[in-house]
Amino acid sequence: MPDVRSAIWLSMWCAALTAVIAAILGTSLAYFLARGRGWFYRLIEALVDLPLAVPHTVAGIALLFVFGRKGLIGALFAPFGLEFWGTVAGIIVAMLFVSVPFMVNSARLGFAGVDPRLEKVARTLGASAFEVFYRVDLPLAWRGILTGAVLTYARSISEIGSVMVLAYYPMTAPVKIYDLYLQSGLQASSAMAVLLLMITLSTFLLLRAQMRPDGR
C-alpha cells in the first residue's frame, strides 16, 4: 500500500533528522551540564528530563499552544510561511521534544567520563576552549553522543501521542497504525505494526552495531 510505505518512510527520515538536530543542539548543552556545578545546572537537568514525566498527549497540547497557528512561536513564523500545525515541521518538533532527554543525558554521561585534567593540560599547551572541546572532549565522549543519537532516533520513530496532537497529518507510521486500527480493526493494523517493527529493529541493530566495544 502506497500510504503505508509513505508513512513508514516519513517516520524514518523525520526520526533521523530529529536525531541530527538533537545531536547538534544537545551535545553543547550536555557538555555545559557535565562541567557545571550548583543548583542552576541541576534545575536545567530537571527541565531537560521533564518530557519523560509528562504524558505525551499533554505534551502535544502544550506544543500546540506554543507552535500552533496562534501560538507564541507559531504566530511568529507564520508570516514567513513556516507552520508547525499539520506539517512535517510539527512532526519534527514533537519528536524532538519527547526524545531530547535521551540525547542530552547520554552525551552528558560521556562528557562526565572525560578527565578534566586532560582539558587543563591542553589549555596549558596553548589550546583554546573550542580546540579543547573539539580535539579532546568530543573524541573521548563520542560513544555517549552516538548512543544518545541512536536512542533519540528510536524514541522519535515510535512517538505517537504528541505527534498526533500537533500534526495528525501527514501521518507517520505509528499514527497510520492507529488510524488503520480504528478503521479496519486489529488485523489490518497488526500487519503494518509487524512491518514497522521489522524495519525499525533492523535499523536500530545496525546503528547499535557501530558501537561495539571492539570498535569494528
C-alpha positions in Angstrom: 0.0 0.0 0.0 1.5 3.3 -1.0 0.1 5.2 2.0 1.7 2.6 4.4 5.1 2.9 2.6 4.8 6.7 2.7 4.0 6.7 6.4 6.9 4.4 7.3 9.4 6.4 5.1 8.1 9.7 6.7 8.7 8.3 10.2 12.2 7.1 9.4 13.6 10.3 7.8 11.8 12.6 10.3 13.3 10.5 13.2 16.8 10.6 11.5 16.6 14.4 11.1 15.4 14.7 14.7 18.4 12.7 15.9 20.8 15.0 13.9 19.2 18.2 15.3 19.2 16.7 18.8 22.9 15.8 18.4 23.8 19.3 17.3 21.9 21.1 19.9 22.1 18.6 22.7 25.8 18.0 22.6 26.7 21.5 23.6 24.1 21.5 26.4 25.3 18.2 27.6 28.9 19.5 27.9 27.6 22.6 29.7 25.7 20.4 32.3 28.6 17.9 32.7 31.0 20.6 33.6 28.7 22.8 35.7 28.1 22.6 39.4 25.4 24.1 41.6 21.6 24.4 41.8 21.2 26.2 38.4 22.7 23.3 36.5 20.5 20.8 38.4 17.5 22.9 37.5 18.4 22.8 33.8 18.8 19.0 34.1 15.3 18.8 35.7 13.8 20.8 32.8 15.6 18.6 30.3 14.1 15.5 31.9 10.6 17.0 32.1 9.3 15.4 28.9 10.0 12.0 30.4 7.4 12.6 33.1 4.8 14.4 31.1 2.1 12.3 29.3 2.7 12.7 25.6 -0.8 13.8 24.8 -0.3 16.6 27.4 3.0 17.4 25.7 1.3 17.6 22.4 -1.4 20.0 23.7 1.4 22.2 25.3 3.3 22.2 22.0 0.1 23.1 20.2 -0.3 26.2 22.4 3.3 27.2 21.6 3.7 26.1 17.9 0.0 26.3 16.8 -1.3 28.9 14.4 -2.0 31.3 17.2 0.9 30.1 19.5 3.8 32.2 20.5 6.3 30.6 18.1 3.7 29.5 15.5 2.4 33.0 15.0 5.9 34.4 14.9 7.0 32.2 12.0 3.6 32.1 10.2 4.3 35.3 8.2 7.5 33.6 6.8 5.5 30.6 5.6 6.7 28.2 8.3 3.8 26.4 10.0 4.0 23.6 12.6 0.4 22.5 12.9 -0.3 19.7 10.5 3.2 19.8 8.8 6.4 17.9 8.8 8.0 20.7 10.8 5.4 20.0 13.5 6.2 16.3 13.5 9.9 17.0 14.0 9.2 19.5 16.8 7.0 16.9 18.6 9.7 14.1 18.1 12.4 16.4 19.3 10.5 17.4 22.5 10.0 13.9 23.7 13.4 12.5 22.7 15.9 15.2 23.5 16.3 14.0 27.1 17.9 10.8 25.8 20.4 12.7 23.7 21.4 15.2 26.4 21.7 12.6 29.2 23.7 10.1 27.2 26.1 12.8 26.0 26.3 14.3 29.5 27.5 11.0 30.9 30.0 10.7 28.1 31.5 14.1 28.9 31.4 13.4 32.6 33.7 10.4 32.0 36.4 12.7 30.4 39.1 13.5 33.0 39.1 17.4 33.4 42.9 17.2 33.9 43.2 16.4 30.2 41.4 19.7 29.4 43.7 21.6 31.7 46.8 20.1 30.1 45.5 21.0 26.7 44.9 24.6 27.8 48.4 24.9 29.2 49.8 23.8 25.8 48.0 26.7 24.2 44.8 25.2 23.0 41.7 27.4 23.0 38.5 26.4 24.8 37.0 25.4 21.4 40.0 23.4 20.5 39.9 21.5 23.8 36.2 20.7 23.2 36.8 19.7 19.6 40.1 17.8 20.0 39.8 16.4 23.5 36.3 16.1 24.7 34.4 15.1 21.6 36.8 12.2 20.6 36.6 10.9 24.2 32.9 11.3 24.6 31.8 10.1 21.1 30.3 6.9 22.3 27.9 8.6 24.7 27.0 11.1 21.9 26.4 8.3 19.4 24.3 6.4 22.0 22.2 9.4 22.6 21.6 9.9 18.9 20.6 6.3 18.4 18.2 6.4 21.4 16.8 9.7 20.1 16.1 8.1 16.7 14.5 5.0 18.3 12.3 7.2 20.6 11.3 9.5 17.8 10.2 6.9 15.3 7.9 5.3 17.9 6.3 8.6 19.1 2.5 8.9 18.6 0.9 11.0 21.3 2.5 14.4 20.8 2.8 13.9 17.1 -0.9 13.0 16.7 -2.0 16.2 18.6 0.4 18.6 16.8 0.4 17.1 13.4 -2.0 14.3 12.7 -1.4 14.8 9.0 0.8 13.9 7.3 0.6 10.5 9.0 3.7 9.0 10.5 3.8 5.2 10.8 2.5 5.0 14.4 -0.4 7.4 13.6 -1.2 5.4 10.5 -1.2 2.1 12.5 -3.7 3.7 14.9 -5.8 5.0 12.1 -5.9 1.5 10.5 -6.9 0.1 13.8 -9.8 2.5 14.1 -11.0 2.0 10.5 -10.2 -1.7 9.7 -9.6 -3.4 13.0 -6.7 -5.4 14.5 -5.8 -7.5 11.5 -5.0 -4.6 9.2 -3.2 -2.6 11.8 -1.1 -5.5 13.1 0.3 -6.2 9.6 1.7 -2.7 9.4 2.8 -2.9 13.0 4.9 -6.0 12.3 6.4 -4.4 9.2 7.3 -1.2 11.1 8.8 -3.4 13.9 11.0 -5.3 11.5 12.2 -2.1 9.8 12.9 -0.2 12.9 14.5 -3.2 14.7 16.9 -3.8 11.8 17.8 -0.1 11.6 18.3 0.0 15.4 20.5 -3.1 15.5 22.6 -1.7 12.6 23.2 1.5 14.4 24.0 -0.2 17.7 26.5 -2.4 15.9 28.6 0.6 15.2 29.2 1.0 19.0 30.6 -2.4 19.6 33.4 -2.4 22.3 36.0 -3.7 19.8 35.4 -0.7 17.6 34.7 -2.7 14.5 
